[in-house]
Amino acid sequence: MDGSRTIRVIKRDGSREPFDVPKLAGAMFRAMRQTTGRYYDAWQLALAIELYVDRCGWSCVSSAAVLEMTVKVLHRSALHAAGDLLEAHGFHRRTERRRLRVCHGQGKVTGWDKSWLGELAERSWFLSRTTARILAGKVEEDLLADGRSVVGRQEVLDRLNERVVACGLADALPVRLPAIR
């Protein structure tokens, strides 16, 4: 890419973030390492997807479209098992996320959205966006693994705080919890 403009990925919650080659390469490599594949190959394929989107002139692309392109690239590169694994994982995560609800108290229940937790971690713990998203993803994995359909907001916050402490990121930093809206 020539660097003259930034491609934005539209997440399923409507938020936008810059196209992230390392993030895409990491997802591809996790699928590829189950069978064959090197991180270098995943990186090159992620760069190819970014270049394709850029050459199409798209300034925004949905995360679902990025997943679809990624699966197709893996299949066209004869990495069929990795493509199938990534597609199945995406389907499973979407299904599980739709099932999960957060009870905020006073009768307010919302659907699960990892983005609010990432943003909260970023603001409350003064974390980088990437670190906050990783921790929110780990909390999401834990919640989905529990198999429950409703979880309390305070439990979500407690799990986030536990993750922050376990990673050694809580050294003497004050935690500012935003008011419930």
Buried (B, 14 or more C-beta within 10 A) or exposed (E): BEEEEEBBBBBEEEBEBEBBBEBBBBBBBBBBEEEEBEBEBBBBBBBEBBEEBBEEEEEEBEBBBBBEBBBEBBBEBEBEBBBBBBBEBBEEEEEBBEEBBBBBEEEEEEEBBBBBBBBBBBEBBBBEEEBBBBBBBBBBEBBBEEEEEEBEBEBBBEBBBBBBEEEEBBEEEEEEEEEEE
